């Protein structure tokens, strides 16, 4: 244990080391510290780790970190008129110009898509890709300003190429958190989206940035997509 951290002199470090810790030492110190300065290494590490979120939507909606609350996506959106407007605008940006309405029944409020002659529950008629968009909207809305690190696993599995680009741009536009996304789609390699040293190749158990994967000088005008497809990266 590094007893040079400013928080530790007030602790019996030998006693901490003897404890059968279910949590990390950092979490234990944070939990028992009434007043930590804003620049405390313990506080900064704990709050960053506590703000990590991972989720994916490969048929079943899995997530870890930040929250353990399970909510109904349909009712989360339908229960708030502002969320309904934001959700409708988001889907429209993604090429799905639905006219949405909130409908109440004995099970609660639900999002309905209104067509010329009828209205249907959105989650009953939505494709897997549309449901993946709903999940993305849910997490981005619920966790806005609350996360420090976002990990999206196979984020574009059910997206059209253009939509996959659009979602990646939405993630990149928010500088309040760091992010990592994984994909098997080489067409997302584009200088206009991410710079080459921030693209990573995971191959044969090794990980390298595009910039370190070639002896060529990568310029703004180079097609990263073609370089990936031709195994130049």
C-alpha positions as CSV (number, residue, x, y, z in Angstrom):
1,X,0.0,0.0,0.0
2,X,1.3,3.4,-0.9
3,X,1.2,5.3,2.4
4,X,2.3,8.5,0.7
5,X,-1.2,9.3,-0.5
6,X,-2.4,12.3,1.5
7,X,-5.5,10.5,2.8
8,X,-3.6,7.6,4.4
9,X,-1.8,9.1,7.4
10,X,-5.0,9.2,9.3
11,X,-5.6,5.5,8.7
12,X,-4.1,2.4,10.4
13,X,-2.8,0.9,7.2
14,X,-1.8,-2.3,8.9
15,X,-5.4,-2.7,10.1
16,X,-6.7,-2.1,6.6
17,X,-4.4,-4.7,5.1
18,X,-5.6,-7.3,7.7
19,X,-9.2,-6.8,6.7
20,X,-11.0,-9.2,4.5
21,X,-12.0,-6.5,2.0
22,X,-15.0,-7.2,-0.2
23,X,-14.4,-3.9,-1.8
24,X,-11.1,-2.3,-2.9
25,X,-8.9,-0.4,-0.5
26,X,-9.7,2.8,-2.4
27,X,-13.5,2.2,-2.1
28,X,-13.1,1.4,1.6
29,X,-11.1,4.6,2.3
30,X,-13.6,6.7,0.3
31,X,-16.5,5.3,2.2
32,X,-15.0,6.0,5.6
33,X,-13.7,9.5,4.7
34,X,-16.0,12.3,5.8
35,X,-14.1,15.1,4.0
36,X,-11.9,14.5,1.0
37,X,-10.5,17.5,-0.9
38,X,-11.7,17.8,-4.5
39,X,-8.1,17.0,-5.8
40,X,-7.8,13.9,-3.6
41,X,-6.4,11.0,-5.7
42,X,-8.7,8.6,-3.8
43,X,-11.7,10.7,-4.7
44,X,-10.8,11.2,-8.3
45,X,-10.1,7.5,-8.9
46,X,-13.3,6.4,-7.1
47,X,-15.5,8.8,-8.9
48,X,-14.1,8.0,-12.3
49,X,-14.5,4.2,-11.7
50,X,-18.0,4.7,-10.3
51,X,-19.0,6.6,-13.6
52,X,-18.1,3.7,-16.0
53,X,-20.9,2.3,-18.1
54,X,-20.9,-0.7,-20.5
55,X,-23.9,-1.8,-22.5
56,X,-24.8,-3.7,-25.6
57,X,-27.9,-4.8,-27.4
58,X,-27.2,-8.1,-29.1
59,X,-30.8,-9.4,-28.7
60,X,-30.7,-9.2,-24.9
61,X,-30.0,-5.9,-23.3
62,X,-26.9,-6.3,-21.1
63,X,-25.2,-3.6,-19.0
64,X,-22.8,-3.1,-16.2
65,X,-21.6,-0.2,-14.0
66,X,-23.0,3.1,-12.9
67,X,-26.5,1.8,-12.0
68,X,-28.2,-1.4,-11.0
69,X,-31.7,-0.1,-11.6
70,X,-33.7,-2.0,-14.2
71,X,-36.3,0.0,-16.0
72,X,-38.9,-0.5,-18.7
73,X,-37.6,1.5,-21.7
74,X,-41.1,1.9,-23.2
75,X,-42.5,3.4,-20.0
76,X,-39.4,5.4,-19.2
77,X,-39.8,7.4,-22.5
78,X,-43.6,7.5,-22.6
79,X,-44.0,8.8,-19.1
80,X,-42.4,12.2,-19.9
81,X,-43.5,14.6,-22.6
82,X,-40.1,16.1,-23.0
83,X,-38.5,12.7,-23.4
84,X,-41.1,11.8,-26.0
85,X,-40.2,14.9,-28.1
86,X,-36.5,14.2,-27.7
87,X,-37.0,10.6,-28.7
88,X,-39.0,11.5,-31.7
89,X,-36.4,14.0,-32.8
90,X,-33.6,11.4,-32.3
91,X,-35.4,8.7,-34.4
92,X,-36.0,11.3,-37.1
93,X,-32.3,12.1,-37.2
94,X,-31.7,8.4,-37.6
95,X,-33.9,8.2,-40.6
96,X,-37.1,7.0,-38.8
97,X,-39.5,9.9,-39.0
98,X,-42.2,8.4,-36.8
99,X,-45.1,10.4,-35.4
100,X,-45.1,9.3,-31.8
101,X,-47.7,9.6,-29.0
102,X,-47.9,8.4,-25.4
103,X,-50.9,6.0,-24.7
104,X,-52.0,4.9,-21.3
105,X,-53.5,1.6,-20.4
106,X,-53.8,-0.6,-17.3
107,X,-50.1,-1.6,-17.5
108,X,-48.9,2.0,-17.7
109,X,-47.9,4.4,-20.4
110,X,-46.5,3.3,-23.8
111,X,-44.9,4.8,-26.9
112,X,-47.2,4.4,-29.9
113,X,-46.3,5.1,-33.6
114,X,-49.1,6.9,-35.4
115,X,-49.7,6.1,-39.1
116,X,-52.4,7.4,-41.5
117,X,-55.1,4.9,-40.5
118,X,-53.9,3.4,-37.2
119,X,-51.5,3.6,-34.3
120,X,-49.4,0.7,-33.0
121,X,-47.1,0.1,-29.9
122,X,-43.7,1.1,-31.1
123,X,-41.9,-1.7,-29.3
124,X,-44.2,-4.3,-30.7
125,X,-43.5,-3.4,-34.4
126,X,-39.9,-2.2,-34.1
127,X,-37.1,-4.1,-35.7
128,X,-34.1,-5.2,-33.7
129,X,-32.1,-2.2,-35.1
130,X,-34.8,0.2,-34.0
131,X,-34.9,-1.4,-30.5
132,X,-31.1,-1.0,-30.4
133,X,-31.6,2.7,-31.1
134,X,-34.2,2.9,-28.3
135,X,-31.7,1.4,-25.9
136,X,-29.0,3.9,-27.0
137,X,-31.3,6.8,-26.5
138,X,-32.3,5.5,-23.1
139,X,-28.8,5.3,-21.8
140,X,-27.6,8.6,-23.3
141,X,-30.7,10.4,-21.9
142,X,-30.6,8.7,-18.4
143,X,-26.8,9.1,-18.0
144,X,-26.3,12.5,-19.5
145,X,-23.6,14.3,-17.4
146,X,-23.2,11.3,-15.1
147,X,-20.7,9.0,-16.8
148,X,-16.9,9.2,-17.0
149,X,-16.3,6.3,-19.3
150,X,-18.5,4.6,-21.9
151,X,-17.9,1.3,-23.5
152,X,-20.2,0.2,-26.3
153,X,-19.6,-3.4,-27.3
154,X,-20.6,-4.3,-31.0
155,X,-22.6,-1.0,-31.0
156,X,-23.4,-1.2,-34.7
157,X,-24.4,-4.9,-35.0
158,X,-27.9,-4.0,-36.3
159,X,-27.3,-0.6,-37.8
160,X,-27.0,0.5,-41.5
161,X,-23.6,1.9,-42.4
162,X,-24.8,5.5,-42.4
163,X,-26.6,5.1,-39.1
164,X,-23.5,3.5,-37.5
165,X,-21.5,6.6,-38.5
166,X,-24.2,8.9,-37.1
167,X,-24.3,7.1,-33.7
168,X,-20.5,7.2,-33.5
169,X,-20.5,11.0,-34.2
170,X,-23.1,11.5,-31.4
171,X,-20.8,9.7,-29.0
172,X,-17.8,11.7,-30.1
173,X,-19.5,15.0,-29.9
174,X,-19.9,14.7,-26.1
175,X,-16.6,15.5,-24.5
176,X,-17.8,15.0,-20.9
177,X,-16.7,11.4,-20.9
178,X,-14.2,9.1,-22.6
179,X,-15.4,6.3,-24.8
180,X,-14.4,3.0,-26.5
181,X,-16.6,1.3,-29.1
182,X,-16.0,-2.0,-30.8
183,X,-16.9,-3.0,-34.3
184,X,-16.1,-5.4,-37.1
185,X,-17.0,-2.9,-39.7
186,X,-14.0,-1.6,-41.6
187,X,-16.2,1.0,-43.4
188,X,-16.2,3.0,-40.1
189,X,-12.5,3.7,-40.5
190,X,-12.6,7.3,-41.6
191,X,-10.3,10.3,-40.9
192,X,-13.4,12.5,-40.7
193,X,-14.8,10.6,-37.7
194,X,-11.7,9.7,-35.6
195,X,-8.0,10.4,-36.0
196,X,-5.8,7.4,-36.9
197,X,-4.1,7.2,-33.5
198,X,-7.4,6.7,-31.8
199,X,-8.4,3.7,-34.0
200,X,-7.2,0.4,-32.6
201,X,-6.6,-2.9,-34.4
202,X,-7.1,-6.0,-32.3
203,X,-5.4,-8.8,-34.2
204,X,-3.8,-12.1,-33.1
205,X,-4.0,-11.1,-29.4
206,X,-2.3,-7.8,-29.9
207,X,-3.7,-4.2,-30.0
208,X,-2.2,-1.4,-31.9
209,X,-3.3,2.0,-33.1
210,X,-3.6,2.6,-36.8
211,X,-0.8,5.0,-36.6
212,X,1.5,2.3,-35.2
213,X,0.3,-0.4,-37.5
214,X,1.9,0.8,-40.7
215,X,5.2,2.3,-41.8
216,X,3.3,4.6,-44.2
217,X,2.6,8.2,-43.2
218,X,-1.2,8.5,-42.8
219,X,-2.4,11.8,-44.1
220,X,-5.8,13.5,-43.9
221,X,-6.6,12.5,-47.5
222,X,-5.8,8.9,-47.1
223,X,-8.7,6.4,-47.1
224,X,-8.4,4.5,-43.8
225,X,-11.1,2.1,-45.0
226,X,-9.1,1.1,-48.1
227,X,-6.0,0.7,-45.9
228,X,-7.8,-1.7,-43.6
229,X,-9.4,-3.7,-46.4
230,X,-6.0,-4.1,-48.1
231,X,-4.3,-5.1,-44.9
232,X,-2.1,-2.1,-44.9
233,X,-3.1,-1.5,-41.3
